[in-house]
Amino acid sequence: MVILKGSLAIRFNGNKEPAAYAEIVSMGGINREVKRRLIATLGTILENTLSIPTTRFVLKVYDINANRSKL
């Protein structure tokens, strides 16, 4: 599922230059390598398609099953 809200103002590092925030929630399969590839791929898409530099986006990656295994 993807939701884009281009009309929302985002302040990143104190200014309103183009920026992005994304969350990815998974039900398993997220490890360091997967996170690394997701960040790189999304960074490339944001930069090439929306002209948002990779230094101006935050990506939150969360695996809901990772915490359950510790219970």
PDB file of N, CA, C and O in Angstrom:
ATOM      1  N   MET A   1       0.850  -1.161   0.000  1.00  0.00           N
ATOM      2  CA  MET A   1       0.000   0.000   0.000  1.00  0.00           C
ATOM      3  C   MET A   1       0.902   1.231   0.000  1.00  0.00           C
ATOM      4  O   MET A   1       1.873   1.298   0.754  1.00  0.00           O
ATOM      5  N   VAL A   2       0.586   2.170  -0.819  1.00  0.00           N
ATOM      6  CA  VAL A   2       1.351   3.417  -0.899  1.00  0.00           C
ATOM      7  C   VAL A   2       0.375   4.581  -0.806  1.00  0.00           C
ATOM      8  O   VAL A   2      -0.642   4.611  -1.499  1.00  0.00           O
ATOM      9  N   ILE A   3       0.695   5.533   0.055  1.00  0.00           N
ATOM     10  CA  ILE A   3      -0.090   6.754   0.169  1.00  0.00           C
ATOM     11  C   ILE A   3       0.861   7.926  -0.044  1.00  0.00           C
ATOM     12  O   ILE A   3       1.843   8.082   0.682  1.00  0.00           O
ATOM     13  N   LEU A   4       0.565   8.732  -1.028  1.00  0.00           N
ATOM     14  CA  LEU A   4       1.370   9.933  -1.290  1.00  0.00           C
ATOM     15  C   LEU A   4       0.533  11.152  -0.965  1.00  0.00           C
ATOM     16  O   LEU A   4      -0.609  11.271  -1.409  1.00  0.00           O
ATOM     17  N   LYS A   5       1.103  12.052  -0.190  1.00  0.00           N
ATOM     18  CA  LYS A   5       0.415  13.293   0.152  1.00  0.00           C
ATOM     19  C   LYS A   5       1.338  14.443  -0.200  1.00  0.00           C
ATOM     20  O   LYS A   5       2.071  14.943   0.653  1.00  0.00           O
ATOM     21  N   GLY A   6       1.304  14.854  -1.426  1.00  0.00           N
ATOM     22  CA  GLY A   6       2.186  15.910  -1.908  1.00  0.00           C
ATOM     23  C   GLY A   6       1.821  17.290  -1.432  1.00  0.00           C
ATOM     24  O   GLY A   6       2.632  18.212  -1.526  1.00  0.00           O
ATOM     25  N   SER A   7       0.609  17.456  -0.919  1.00  0.00           N
ATOM     26  CA  SER A   7       0.177  18.791  -0.511  1.00  0.00           C
ATOM     27  C   SER A   7       0.578  19.134   0.928  1.00  0.00           C
ATOM     28  O   SER A   7       0.319  20.247   1.386  1.00  0.00           O
ATOM     29  N   LEU A   8       1.199  18.204   1.641  1.00  0.00           N
ATOM     30  CA  LEU A   8       1.615  18.464   3.015  1.00  0.00           C
ATOM     31  C   LEU A   8       2.990  19.126   3.053  1.00  0.00           C
ATOM     32  O   LEU A   8       3.925  18.698   2.376  1.00  0.00           O
ATOM     33  N   ALA A   9       3.085  20.165   3.851  1.00  0.00           N
ATOM     34  CA  ALA A   9       4.379  20.838   4.007  1.00  0.00           C
ATOM     35  C   ALA A   9       5.247  20.045   4.979  1.00  0.00           C
ATOM     36  O   ALA A   9       4.782  19.634   6.042  1.00  0.00           O
ATOM     37  N   ILE A  10       6.498  19.835   4.613  1.00  0.00           N
ATOM     38  CA  ILE A  10       7.443  19.129   5.477  1.00  0.00           C
ATOM     39  C   ILE A  10       8.621  20.052   5.752  1.00  0.00           C
ATOM     40  O   ILE A  10       9.201  20.621   4.827  1.00  0.00           O
ATOM     41  N   ARG A  11       8.969  20.196   7.009  1.00  0.00           N
ATOM     42  CA  ARG A  11      10.187  20.918   7.374  1.00  0.00           C
ATOM     43  C   ARG A  11      11.243  19.884   7.712  1.00  0.00           C
ATOM     44  O   ARG A  11      11.041  19.024   8.570  1.00  0.00           O
ATOM     45  N   PHE A  12      12.354  19.978   7.039  1.00  0.00           N
ATOM     46  CA  PHE A  12      13.450  19.041   7.234  1.00  0.00           C
ATOM     47  C   PHE A  12      14.711  19.853   7.373  1.00  0.00           C
ATOM     48  O   PHE A  12      15.080  20.592   6.460  1.00  0.00           O
ATOM     49  N   ASN A  13      15.368  19.730   8.489  1.00  0.00           N
ATOM     50  CA  ASN A  13      16.580  20.492   8.760  1.00  0.00           C
ATOM     51  C   ASN A  13      16.336  22.001   8.720  1.00  0.00           C
ATOM     52  O   ASN A  13      17.198  22.778   8.309  1.00  0.00           O
ATOM     53  N   GLY A  14      15.137  22.390   9.159  1.00  0.00           N
ATOM     54  CA  GLY A  14      14.826  23.801   9.293  1.00  0.00           C
ATOM     55  C   GLY A  14      14.386  24.531   8.045  1.00  0.00           C
ATOM     56  O   GLY A  14      14.206  25.748   8.091  1.00  0.00           O
ATOM     57  N   ASN A  15      14.202  23.840   6.923  1.00  0.00           N
ATOM     58  CA  ASN A  15      13.733  24.542   5.724  1.00  0.00           C
ATOM     59  C   ASN A  15      12.670  23.727   5.008  1.00  0.00           C
ATOM     60  O   ASN A  15      12.406  22.580   5.367  1.00  0.00           O
ATOM     61  N   LYS A  16      12.063  24.329   3.993  1.00  0.00           N
ATOM     62  CA  LYS A  16      10.951  23.706   3.272  1.00  0.00           C
ATOM     63  C   LYS A  16      11.345  23.171   1.896  1.00  0.00           C
ATOM     64  O   LYS A  16      10.478  22.959   1.048  1.00  0.00           O
ATOM     65  N   GLU A  17      12.621  22.954   1.666  1.00  0.00           N
ATOM     66  CA  GLU A  17      13.047  22.352   0.398  1.00  0.00           C
ATOM     67  C   GLU A  17      12.412  20.969   0.279  1.00  0.00           C
ATOM     68  O   GLU A  17      12.005  20.396   1.290  1.00  0.00           O
ATOM     69  N   PRO A  18      12.317  20.417  -0.941  1.00  0.00           N
ATOM     70  CA  PRO A  18      11.681  19.101  -1.112  1.00  0.00           C
ATOM     71  C   PRO A  18      12.285  18.054  -0.166  1.00  0.00           C
ATOM     72  O   PRO A  18      13.505  17.933  -0.045  1.00  0.00           O
ATOM     73  N   ALA A  19      11.404  17.304   0.496  1.00  0.00           N
ATOM     74  CA  ALA A  19      11.817  16.279   1.445  1.00  0.00           C
ATOM     75  C   ALA A  19      10.752  15.187   1.478  1.00  0.00           C
ATOM     76  O   ALA A  19       9.654  15.363   0.951  1.00  0.00           O
ATOM     77  N   ALA A  20      11.082  14.072   2.093  1.00  0.00           N
ATOM     78  CA  ALA A  20      10.130  12.962   2.173  1.00  0.00           C
ATOM     79  C   ALA A  20      10.324  12.178   3.458  1.00  0.00           C
ATOM     80  O   ALA A  20      11.417  12.134   4.023  1.00  0.00           O
ATOM     81  N   TYR A  21       9.241  11.563   3.906  1.00  0.00           N
ATOM     82  CA  TYR A  21       9.254  10.662   5.049  1.00  0.00           C
ATOM     83  C   TYR A  21       8.466   9.427   4.621  1.00  0.00           C
ATOM     84  O   TYR A  21       7.386   9.550   4.044  1.00  0.00           O
ATOM     85  N   ALA A  22       8.996   8.252   4.898  1.00  0.00           N
ATOM     86  CA  ALA A  22       8.299   7.017   4.536  1.00  0.00           C
ATOM     87  C   ALA A  22       8.425   6.003   5.657  1.00  0.00           C
ATOM     88  O   ALA A  22       9.417   5.978   6.386  1.00  0.00           O
ATOM     89  N   GLU A  23       7.407   5.172   5.782  1.00  0.00           N
ATOM     90  CA  GLU A  23       7.442   4.062   6.730  1.00  0.00           C
ATOM     91  C   GLU A  23       7.155   2.779   5.971  1.00  0.00           C
ATOM     92  O   GLU A  23       6.249   2.720   5.139  1.00  0.00           O
ATOM     93  N   ILE A  24       7.931   1.764   6.267  1.00  0.00           N
ATOM     94  CA  ILE A  24       7.693   0.431   5.717  1.00  0.00           C
ATOM     95  C   ILE A  24       7.494  -0.498   6.905  1.00  0.00           C
ATOM     96  O   ILE A  24       8.370  -0.624   7.761  1.00  0.00           O
ATOM     97  N   VAL A  25       6.334  -1.147   6.949  1.00  0.00           N
ATOM     98  CA  VAL A  25       6.025  -2.094   8.005  1.00  0.00           C
ATOM     99  C   VAL A  25       5.893  -3.463   7.362  1.00  0.00           C
ATOM    100  O   VAL A  25       5.140  -3.644   6.404  1.00  0.00           O
ATOM    101  N   SER A  26       6.624  -4.413   7.892  1.00  0.00           N
ATOM    102  CA  SER A  26       6.658  -5.756   7.324  1.00  0.00           C
ATOM    103  C   SER A  26       6.208  -6.782   8.358  1.00  0.00           C
ATOM    104  O   SER A  26       6.281  -6.553   9.566  1.00  0.00           O
ATOM    105  N   MET A  27       5.748  -7.902   7.855  1.00  0.00           N
ATOM    106  CA  MET A  27       5.362  -9.014   8.728  1.00  0.00           C
ATOM    107  C   MET A  27       6.388 -10.128   8.608  1.00  0.00           C
ATOM    108  O   MET A  27       6.032 -11.306   8.568  1.00  0.00           O
ATOM    109  N   GLY A  28       7.646  -9.760   8.550  1.00  0.00           N
ATOM    110  CA  GLY A  28       8.728 -10.728   8.461  1.00  0.00           C
ATOM    111  C   GLY A  28       9.622 -10.465   7.264  1.00  0.00           C
ATOM    112  O   GLY A  28       9.198  -9.867   6.275  1.00  0.00           O
ATOM    113  N   GLY A  29      10.862 -10.915   7.363  1.00  0.00           N
ATOM    114  CA  GLY A  29      11.778 -10.822   6.231  1.00  0.00           C
ATOM    115  C   GLY A  29      12.642  -9.575   6.179  1.00  0.00           C
ATOM    116  O   GLY A  29      13.401  -9.396   5.226  1.00  0.00           O
ATOM    117  N   ILE A  30      12.547  -8.715   7.173  1.00  0.00           N
ATOM    118  CA  ILE A  30      13.364  -7.500   7.165  1.00  0.00           C
ATOM    119  C   ILE A  30      14.631  -7.759   7.990  1.00  0.00           C
ATOM    120  O   ILE A  30      14.566  -7.988   9.198  1.00  0.00           O
ATOM    121  N   ASN A  31      15.766  -7.719   7.319  1.00  0.00           N
ATOM    122  CA  ASN A  31      17.050  -7.816   8.012  1.00  0.00           C
ATOM    123  C   ASN A  31      17.913  -6.643   7.559  1.00  0.00           C
ATOM    124  O   ASN A  31      17.438  -5.790   6.809  1.00  0.00           O
ATOM    125  N   ARG A  32      19.153  -6.581   7.991  1.00  0.00           N
ATOM    126  CA  ARG A  32      20.010  -5.432   7.646  1.00  0.00           C
ATOM    127  C   ARG A  32      20.191  -5.269   6.143  1.00  0.00           C
ATOM    128  O   ARG A  32      20.124  -4.153   5.628  1.00  0.00           O
ATOM    129  N   GLU A  33      20.418  -6.358   5.445  1.00  0.00           N
ATOM    130  CA  GLU A  33      20.631  -6.275   3.996  1.00  0.00           C
ATOM    131  C   GLU A  33      19.379  -5.788   3.277  1.00  0.00           C
ATOM    132  O   GLU A  33      19.462  -4.969   2.362  1.00  0.00           O
ATOM    133  N   VAL A  34      18.230  -6.289   3.685  1.00  0.00           N
ATOM    134  CA  VAL A  34      16.965  -5.850   3.078  1.00  0.00           C
ATOM    135  C   VAL A  34      16.752  -4.368   3.355  1.00  0.00           C
ATOM    136  O   VAL A  34      16.372  -3.620   2.455  1.00  0.00           O
ATOM    137  N   LYS A  35      16.992  -3.935   4.593  1.00  0.00           N
ATOM    138  CA  LYS A  35      16.863  -2.507   4.923  1.00  0.00           C
ATOM    139  C   LYS A  35      17.778  -1.661   4.050  1.00  0.00           C
ATOM    140  O   LYS A  35      17.367  -0.629   3.521  1.00  0.00           O
ATOM    141  N   ARG A  36      19.020  -2.107   3.904  1.00  0.00           N
ATOM    142  CA  ARG A  36      20.004  -1.371   3.095  1.00  0.00           C
ATOM    143  C   ARG A  36      19.523  -1.222   1.649  1.00  0.00           C
ATOM    144  O   ARG A  36      19.629  -0.147   1.058  1.00  0.00           O
ATOM    145  N   ARG A  37      18.996  -2.308   1.090  1.00  0.00           N
ATOM    146  CA  ARG A  37      18.512  -2.265  -0.300  1.00  0.00           C
ATOM    147  C   ARG A  37      17.261  -1.406  -0.438  1.00  0.00           C
ATOM    148  O   ARG A  37      17.112  -0.687  -1.425  1.00  0.00           O
ATOM    149  N   LEU A  38      16.358  -1.472   0.544  1.00  0.00           N
ATOM    150  CA  LEU A  38      15.159  -0.637   0.512  1.00  0.00           C
ATOM    151  C   LEU A  38      15.523   0.843   0.535  1.00  0.00           C
ATOM    152  O   LEU A  38      14.998   1.634  -0.249  1.00  0.00           O
ATOM    153  N   ILE A  39      16.420   1.204   1.435  1.00  0.00           N
ATOM    154  CA  ILE A  39      16.829   2.605   1.543  1.00  0.00           C
ATOM    155  C   ILE A  39      17.480   3.075   0.246  1.00  0.00           C
ATOM    156  O   ILE A  39      17.183   4.169  -0.235  1.00  0.00           O
ATOM    157  N   ALA A  40      18.358   2.264  -0.321  1.00  0.00           N
ATOM    158  CA  ALA A  40      19.031   2.643  -1.566  1.00  0.00           C
ATOM    159  C   ALA A  40      18.041   2.764  -2.719  1.00  0.00           C
ATOM    160  O   ALA A  40      18.105   3.715  -3.498  1.00  0.00           O
ATOM    161  N   THR A  41      17.132   1.809  -2.826  1.00  0.00           N
ATOM    162  CA  THR A  41      16.165   1.824  -3.920  1.00  0.00           C
ATOM    163  C   THR A  41      15.202   2.997  -3.800  1.00  0.00           C
ATOM    164  O   THR A  41      14.962   3.709  -4.775  1.00  0.00           O
ATOM    165  N   LEU A  42      14.649   3.200  -2.603  1.00  0.00           N
ATOM    166  CA  LEU A  42      13.734   4.325  -2.428  1.00  0.00           C
ATOM    167  C   LEU A  42      14.440   5.663  -2.600  1.00  0.00           C
ATOM    168  O   LEU A  42      13.868   6.606  -3.147  1.00  0.00           O
ATOM    169  N   GLY A  43      15.673   5.745  -2.137  1.00  0.00           N
ATOM    170  CA  GLY A  43      16.444   6.973  -2.327  1.00  0.00           C
ATOM    171  C   GLY A  43      16.631   7.301  -3.794  1.00  0.00           C
ATOM    172  O   GLY A  43      16.504   8.458  -4.196  1.00  0.00           O
ATOM    173  N   THR A  44      16.928   6.297  -4.592  1.00  0.00           N
ATOM    174  CA  THR A  44      17.092   6.494  -6.037  1.00  0.00           C
ATOM    175  C   THR A  44      15.785   6.934  -6.676  1.00  0.00           C
ATOM    176  O   THR A  44      15.774   7.848  -7.500  1.00  0.00           O
ATOM    177  N   ILE A  45      14.688   6.293  -6.305  1.00  0.00           N
ATOM    178  CA  ILE A  45      13.374   6.661  -6.865  1.00  0.00           C
ATOM    179  C   ILE A  45      13.018   8.094  -6.497  1.00  0.00           C
ATOM    180  O   ILE A  45      12.592   8.870  -7.352  1.00  0.00           O
ATOM    181  N   LEU A  46      13.192   8.447  -5.225  1.00  0.00           N
ATOM    182  CA  LEU A  46      12.866   9.808  -4.795  1.00  0.00           C
ATOM    183  C   LEU A  46      13.717  10.844  -5.510  1.00  0.00           C
ATOM    184  O   LEU A  46      13.221  11.894  -5.919  1.00  0.00           O
ATOM    185  N   GLU A  47      14.995  10.545  -5.658  1.00  0.00           N
ATOM    186  CA  GLU A  47      15.886  11.508  -6.311  1.00  0.00           C
ATOM    187  C   GLU A  47      15.595  11.629  -7.805  1.00  0.00           C
ATOM    188  O   GLU A  47      15.522  12.739  -8.331  1.00  0.00           O
ATOM    189  N   ASN A  48      15.432  10.508  -8.487  1.00  0.00           N
ATOM    190  CA  ASN A  48      15.250  10.532  -9.946  1.00  0.00           C
ATOM    191  C   ASN A  48      13.846  10.935 -10.375  1.00  0.00           C
ATOM    192  O   ASN A  48      13.677  11.572 -11.415  1.00  0.00           O
ATOM    193  N   THR A  49      12.847  10.577  -9.594  1.00  0.00           N
ATOM    194  CA  THR A  49      11.464  10.833  -9.998  1.00  0.00           C
ATOM    195  C   THR A  49      10.914  12.127  -9.413  1.00  0.00           C
ATOM    196  O   THR A  49      10.210  12.873 -10.094  1.00  0.00           O
ATOM    197  N   LEU A  50      11.236  12.393  -8.147  1.00  0.00           N
ATOM    198  CA  LEU A  50      10.650  13.547  -7.462  1.00  0.00           C
ATOM    199  C   LEU A  50      11.657  14.651  -7.139  1.00  0.00           C
ATOM    200  O   LEU A  50      11.302  15.654  -6.520  1.00  0.00           O
ATOM    201  N   SER A  51      12.908  14.469  -7.556  1.00  0.00           N
ATOM    202  CA  SER A  51      13.971  15.452  -7.308  1.00  0.00           C
ATOM    203  C   SER A  51      14.178  15.742  -5.823  1.00  0.00           C
ATOM    204  O   SER A  51      14.464  16.876  -5.440  1.00  0.00           O
ATOM    205  N   ILE A  52      14.032  14.715  -4.993  1.00  0.00           N
ATOM    206  CA  ILE A  52      14.294  14.837  -3.566  1.00  0.00           C
ATOM    207  C   ILE A  52      15.647  14.192  -3.297  1.00  0.00           C
ATOM    208  O   ILE A  52      15.795  12.982  -3.468  1.00  0.00           O
ATOM    209  N   PRO A  53      16.630  14.972  -2.881  1.00  0.00           N
ATOM    210  CA  PRO A  53      17.959  14.408  -2.618  1.00  0.00           C
ATOM    211  C   PRO A  53      17.907  13.332  -1.533  1.00  0.00           C
ATOM    212  O   PRO A  53      17.075  13.397  -0.628  1.00  0.00           O
ATOM    213  N   THR A  54      18.781  12.364  -1.626  1.00  0.00           N
ATOM    214  CA  THR A  54      18.800  11.274  -0.636  1.00  0.00           C
ATOM    215  C   THR A  54      19.119  11.781   0.769  1.00  0.00           C
ATOM    216  O   THR A  54      18.843  11.097   1.755  1.00  0.00           O
ATOM    217  N   THR A  55      19.692  12.958   0.861  1.00  0.00           N
ATOM    218  CA  THR A  55      19.996  13.538   2.177  1.00  0.00           C
ATOM    219  C   THR A  55      18.772  14.195   2.806  1.00  0.00           C
ATOM    220  O   THR A  55      18.838  14.675   3.938  1.00  0.00           O
ATOM    221  N   ARG A  56      17.653  14.219   2.078  1.00  0.00           N
ATOM    222  CA  ARG A  56      16.460  14.893   2.579  1.00  0.00           C
ATOM    223  C   ARG A  56      15.261  13.957   2.695  1.00  0.00           C
ATOM    224  O   ARG A  56      14.119  14.376   2.506  1.00  0.00           O
ATOM    225  N   PHE A  57      15.524  12.688   3.005  1.00  0.00           N
ATOM    226  CA  PHE A  57      14.409  11.810   3.308  1.00  0.00           C
ATOM    227  C   PHE A  57      14.740  10.909   4.487  1.00  0.00           C
ATOM    228  O   PHE A  57      15.894  10.555   4.729  1.00  0.00           O
ATOM    229  N   VAL A  58      13.685  10.553   5.210  1.00  0.00           N
ATOM    230  CA  VAL A  58      13.803   9.658   6.357  1.00  0.00           C
ATOM    231  C   VAL A  58      12.957   8.435   6.051  1.00  0.00           C
ATOM    232  O   VAL A  58      11.804   8.554   5.637  1.00  0.00           O
ATOM    233  N   LEU A  59      13.530   7.266   6.253  1.00  0.00           N
ATOM    234  CA  LEU A  59      12.823   6.016   6.018  1.00  0.00           C
ATOM    235  C   LEU A  59      12.812   5.209   7.307  1.00  0.00           C
ATOM    236  O   LEU A  59      13.862   4.873   7.854  1.00  0.00           O
ATOM    237  N   LYS A  60      11.621   4.904   7.782  1.00  0.00           N
ATOM    238  CA  LYS A  60      11.462   4.081   8.981  1.00  0.00           C
ATOM    239  C   LYS A  60      11.064   2.683   8.506  1.00  0.00           C
ATOM    240  O   LYS A  60      10.039   2.513   7.845  1.00  0.00           O
ATOM    241  N   VAL A  61      11.876   1.692   8.845  1.00  0.00           N
ATOM    242  CA  VAL A  61      11.614   0.301   8.458  1.00  0.00           C
ATOM    243  C   VAL A  61      11.372  -0.483   9.734  1.00  0.00           C
ATOM    244  O   VAL A  61      12.200  -0.476  10.645  1.00  0.00           O
ATOM    245  N   TYR A  62      10.239  -1.155   9.796  1.00  0.00           N
ATOM    246  CA  TYR A  62       9.850  -1.848  11.009  1.00  0.00           C
ATOM    247  C   TYR A  62       9.305  -3.228  10.676  1.00  0.00           C
ATOM    248  O   TYR A  62       8.424  -3.362   9.826  1.00  0.00           O
ATOM    249  N   ASP A  63       9.816  -4.238  11.331  1.00  0.00           N
ATOM    250  CA  ASP A  63       9.338  -5.612  11.150  1.00  0.00           C
ATOM    251  C   ASP A  63       8.541  -5.980  12.395  1.00  0.00           C
ATOM    252  O   ASP A  63       9.114  -6.119  13.475  1.00  0.00           O
ATOM    253  N   ILE A  64       7.220  -6.140  12.259  1.00  0.00           N
ATOM    254  CA  ILE A  64       6.391  -6.407  13.443  1.00  0.00           C
ATOM    255  C   ILE A  64       6.676  -7.779  14.039  1.00  0.00           C
ATOM    256  O   ILE A  64       6.415  -7.986  15.224  1.00  0.00           O
ATOM    257  N   ASN A  65       7.198  -8.717  13.268  1.00  0.00           N
ATOM    258  CA  ASN A  65       7.507 -10.043  13.802  1.00  0.00           C
ATOM    259  C   ASN A  65       8.835 -10.074  14.557  1.00  0.00           C
ATOM    260  O   ASN A  65       9.062 -10.995  15.342  1.00  0.00           O
ATOM    261  N   ALA A  66       9.700  -9.115  14.349  1.00  0.00           N
ATOM    262  CA  ALA A  66      11.002  -9.102  15.018  1.00  0.00           C
ATOM    263  C   ALA A  66      10.842  -9.017  16.522  1.00  0.00           C
ATOM    264  O   ALA A  66      11.571  -9.683  17.257  1.00  0.00           O
ATOM    265  N   ASN A  67       9.904  -8.214  16.995  1.00  0.00           N
ATOM    266  CA  ASN A  67       9.696  -8.060  18.435  1.00  0.00           C
ATOM    267  C   ASN A  67       8.937  -9.235  19.035  1.00  0.00           C
ATOM    268  O   ASN A  67       9.101  -9.530  20.219  1.00  0.00           O
ATOM    269  N   ARG A  68       8.120  -9.903  18.250  1.00  0.00           N
ATOM    270  CA  ARG A  68       7.347 -11.034  18.768  1.00  0.00           C
ATOM    271  C   ARG A  68       8.249 -12.218  19.120  1.00  0.00           C
ATOM    272  O   ARG A  68       7.954 -12.971  20.048  1.00  0.00           O
ATOM    273  N   SER A  69       9.336 -12.381  18.385  1.00  0.00           N
ATOM    274  CA  SER A  69      10.207 -13.518  18.652  1.00  0.00           C
ATOM    275  C   SER A  69      10.902 -13.402  20.002  1.00  0.00           C
ATOM    276  O   SER A  69      11.416 -14.393  20.521  1.00  0.00           O
ATOM    277  N   LYS A  70      10.923 -12.212  20.571  1.00  0.00           N
ATOM    278  CA  LYS A  70      11.573 -11.986  21.867  1.00  0.00           C
ATOM    279  C   LYS A  70      10.621 -12.233  23.032  1.00  0.00           C
ATOM    280  O   LYS A  70      11.046 -12.252  24.187  1.00  0.00           O
ATOM    281  N   LEU A  71       9.343 -12.423  22.739  1.00  0.00           N
ATOM    282  CA  LEU A  71       8.346 -12.620  23.818  1.00  0.00           C
ATOM    283  C   LEU A  71       8.406 -14.020  24.388  1.00  0.00           C
ATOM    284  O   LEU A  71       7.643 -14.351  25.295  1.00  0.00           O
TER     285      LEU A  71
END
